[in-house]
Amino acid sequence: MSFSDKKCSINEWFATSLGAALLEEERQRCFKLIRSGYYPSSLQVGLSRSNFLEKVGSGFRCFVDNDKELVSRYSTASNSRKSGQGGSGYGQGGDGWAVANPEALPFGERTHDLVVLPHTLDFSHAPHEVLRQVNQVLNPEGCVAIIGFNLFSFYGVFRGFNKHVGAAPWNGHYYSVRRVQDWLSLLGFDLVGARMMSYGLPMQNPVYRQKLSFMDRAGDRWWPGLGGVYVIVGRKKEMSMNTVSSRGRRWRQLIPGIVKPAAQPAAQASNQRSRRSSLRLVVDNKPIT
């Protein structure tokens, strides 16, 4: 299946040659960026055909998808694995399944320690509401991992030519890394890590992808902000009533040229030990001596 000859859902596209290869790379990058440790309860919202929680140390893993048929199929596979009849990577440590929209998660506040959103924002009609829902269900110091298509990439260029076709993944809403990070910052998340991947052309033919593999090898060095897919991991801060927010705090520059918020001017208190001779009055931009 080429990227423009058939209308298909995002789950069907990730079953193609390009989609399957990209999905596996996303999983590996996500595993490396999520902080090591134990998460009592973890949640994956969307794209349940692939288990992004497989290597996460968690006592309970829950998968949410709005595709009833997909949830039924993989929940059955999960039960088969638990009973020793084989499976597809699910059924480890206790799994739960739910059919729901990402804009209305069926969980109470502070019920999960890790939430993974694989392309959930790309195909949601209300990405801000999705993030607000995630913020509600996360425990303080919990983590969220967001995977999405980068607007400023070859994927973004191909989307511009093919979004009228109505086929996934070109019918999604692509966002820049800076925009997603701004959304997380407004919700009070700290940035834990971020990575780009898939710098080459989105071609279904594996022979052509192999010939252009040098673009992936050179991407991190020469055009680090133009990867087709980003992975961002944020940590929810525990707010205190007596805490004074530090607007001027710098986020680490994890993706050169991308993760660099604008500096905030800060008023500095005068030092009592400073000499009066060092003070000057300025009128109309001219110092008065």
C-alpha positions in Angstrom: 0.0 0.0 0.0 1.5 3.4 -0.9 0.9 6.5 1.1 -1.7 8.0 -1.3 -3.5 5.2 -3.1 -6.0 4.1 -0.4 -7.8 5.6 2.5 -6.9 3.8 5.7 -6.9 4.4 9.4 -3.8 5.1 11.4 -3.8 1.6 12.8 -3.9 0.1 9.3 -1.1 2.4 8.2 1.2 1.3 11.0 0.7 -2.3 9.6 2.5 -1.3 6.4 6.2 -1.7 5.7 7.0 1.9 6.6 4.6 2.1 9.5 5.8 -1.1 11.1 9.4 0.0 10.9 8.7 3.4 12.3 6.5 2.0 15.1 9.3 -0.2 16.3 11.8 2.6 16.3 9.4 4.8 18.3 9.0 2.1 20.9 12.8 1.7 21.3 13.3 5.5 21.6 10.4 5.7 24.1 11.9 2.9 26.3 15.2 4.8 26.5 13.7 8.2 27.3 11.3 7.1 30.0 12.9 7.3 33.4 14.0 4.0 34.8 12.2 2.9 37.9 8.9 1.3 39.0 5.6 2.7 38.0 2.7 1.1 40.1 0.2 2.0 37.4 0.9 2.9 33.8 -1.5 3.9 31.0 -1.2 3.9 27.2 -3.8 6.0 25.3 -4.3 5.1 21.7 -2.5 2.9 19.1 -3.1 -0.2 21.1 -1.8 -2.4 18.3 1.7 -1.8 19.7 2.7 -2.1 23.4 4.7 0.9 24.5 4.6 -0.3 28.1 6.2 -3.6 27.5 9.6 -2.8 29.0 8.3 -0.5 31.7 8.4 -1.8 35.3 4.8 -1.5 36.3 2.4 -3.5 38.5 -0.6 -2.6 36.3 -0.8 -1.6 32.7 -3.9 -0.2 31.1 -4.6 0.4 27.4 -7.3 2.8 26.2 -8.4 3.0 22.6 -11.6 4.2 20.8 -11.4 1.3 18.3 -13.8 -1.3 19.9 -12.7 -4.1 17.5 -9.0 -3.5 18.1 -9.5 -3.5 21.9 -11.5 -6.7 21.7 -8.8 -8.4 19.6 -5.8 -7.4 21.8 -7.6 -7.9 25.1 -8.3 -11.5 23.9 -4.6 -11.9 23.0 -3.7 -10.5 26.5 -5.9 -13.1 28.2 -4.4 -15.9 26.0 -0.9 -14.9 27.0 -1.8 -14.9 30.7 -3.2 -18.4 30.3 0.0 -19.6 28.6 -1.4 -19.8 25.1 1.0 -17.4 23.4 0.4 -13.8 22.8 1.6 -10.5 21.3 3.6 -8.9 24.1 0.6 -8.1 26.3 -0.5 -9.7 29.5 2.6 -8.8 31.6 2.0 -7.8 35.2 -1.7 -7.5 34.7 -3.4 -5.6 31.9 -6.6 -3.6 31.7 -8.5 -2.5 28.6 -11.0 0.3 28.1 -12.8 1.7 25.1 -12.9 5.5 25.5 -11.9 8.7 23.7 -8.7 10.3 24.8 -10.5 13.6 25.5 -12.6 11.8 28.2 -10.5 9.3 30.1 -12.5 7.0 32.4 -10.2 7.4 35.4 -10.2 9.4 38.6 -7.6 12.0 39.6 -4.1 10.9 40.4 -4.6 7.3 39.5 -1.5 6.7 37.2 2.2 7.2 37.4 3.0 7.0 33.7 1.0 7.9 30.6 2.1 7.3 27.0 0.5 9.1 24.1 1.6 7.4 20.8 0.3 9.8 18.1 -2.7 10.6 20.2 -2.4 14.3 19.8 -1.9 14.0 16.1 -5.4 12.4 15.6 -7.4 14.2 18.3 -9.8 17.0 17.6 -9.0 18.5 21.0 -5.3 18.0 21.9 -5.4 20.5 24.7 -8.2 18.6 26.4 -6.2 15.4 26.0 -3.3 16.9 27.9 -5.6 18.3 30.6 -7.0 14.8 31.0 -3.5 13.4 31.3 -2.6 16.1 33.9 -5.6 15.1 36.0 -5.0 11.3 36.0 -1.2 11.6 36.7 0.2 11.4 40.2 2.6 14.2 41.2 6.1 13.4 39.8 4.4 11.1 37.3 5.7 11.1 33.7 4.0 11.5 30.3 5.6 10.4 27.0 4.3 12.0 23.8 5.1 10.6 20.4 4.0 12.6 17.3 4.7 13.6 13.8 6.9 16.7 13.5 5.4 19.5 11.4 8.8 20.7 10.2 10.0 17.6 8.5 9.6 15.5 5.3 6.5 14.0 6.9 5.1 17.5 7.2 5.9 18.2 3.5 4.3 15.0 2.3 1.3 15.8 4.4 0.9 19.1 2.7 0.6 17.3 -0.7 -1.6 14.4 0.5 -3.9 15.6 3.3 -6.7 16.1 0.8 -6.7 12.4 0.2 -8.0 11.7 3.7 -5.7 8.8 4.3 -3.6 8.3 7.5 -1.1 9.5 8.5 -1.5 12.5 6.3 -4.9 13.4 7.6 -3.5 14.1 11.1 -2.7 17.3 12.8 1.1 17.7 13.0 2.6 20.0 15.6 6.1 21.4 16.1 8.2 20.3 19.1 8.2 23.8 20.5 4.4 24.0 20.5 4.0 20.7 22.3 6.6 21.7 24.9 4.8 25.0 25.4 1.6 23.1 26.2 3.4 20.9 28.7 5.0 24.0 30.3 1.7 25.7 30.7 0.4 22.7 32.6 3.4 22.7 34.9 5.4 19.9 33.5 9.2 19.7 33.6 11.0 18.4 30.5 12.8 15.1 31.2 14.0 14.3 27.7 13.3 14.7 24.0 14.5 13.0 20.8 13.9 13.1 17.1 14.0 10.2 14.6 13.2 9.3 11.0 15.0 12.1 9.1 14.6 10.4 5.7 11.8 10.4 3.1 8.6 8.5 4.2 8.8 5.9 1.5 7.1 2.5 1.7 9.7 0.7 -0.4 12.3 -0.7 2.0 14.9 -0.8 -0.8 14.7 3.0 -1.3 14.6 3.6 2.5 17.8 1.6 2.8 19.5 3.7 0.1 18.5 6.8 2.0 19.5 5.6 5.4 22.4 8.0 5.5 19.9 10.8 6.1 18.9 9.2 9.4 22.6 8.8 10.4 23.3 12.4 9.6 20.1 13.9 10.9 21.0 14.2 14.6 24.1 16.1 13.7 23.3 18.2 10.7 19.5 18.9 10.9 18.5 17.9 14.5 15.2 19.7 14.4 13.8 18.2 11.2 13.1 14.6 12.2 9.8 13.1 11.1 8.8 12.0 14.6 9.5 13.4 18.0 9.4 11.8 21.5 9.0 14.1 24.4 8.9 13.0 28.1 7.7 15.4 30.8 7.3 15.1 34.5 4.4 16.5 36.5 5.6 18.8 39.2 4.1 18.7 42.7 2.8 22.2 43.3 3.0 23.8 46.7 1.0 26.7 48.1 4.1 28.4 49.3 6.2 27.8 46.2 7.1 30.9 44.2 7.1 30.0 40.5 10.4 30.5 38.7 9.5 31.9 35.3 13.1 32.3 34.4 14.1 28.7 34.8 15.9 27.3 31.8 14.9 24.0 30.2 17.8 21.9 29.1 18.6 22.1 25.4 17.9 18.5 24.5 17.2 19.1 20.8 19.6 21.8 19.5 17.9 24.8 18.0 14.4 23.6 19.2 14.3 23.5 23.0 15.2 27.0 23.8 12.5 29.1 25.4 12.7 32.8 25.3 14.6 34.3 28.3 12.5 36.1 30.9 13.8 39.4 32.3 14.2 39.3 36.0 14.4 42.3 38.4 17.6 42.2 40.5 17.6 43.6 44.0 20.3 46.3 44.7 23.2 45.2 46.9 23.6 47.1 50.1 27.3 46.9 49.8 27.4 48.4 46.3 29.0 51.8 46.0 26.9 54.9 45.3 29.5 56.0 42.8 28.5 53.1 40.6 24.9 54.4 40.2 24.0 56.6 37.3 20.8 58.4 36.2 19.8 58.1 32.6 17.4 60.5 30.9 16.5 60.1 27.2 19.0 57.3 26.9 21.8 59.7 27.9 23.7 59.2 31.2 23.9 62.2 33.6 27.4 62.5 35.1 
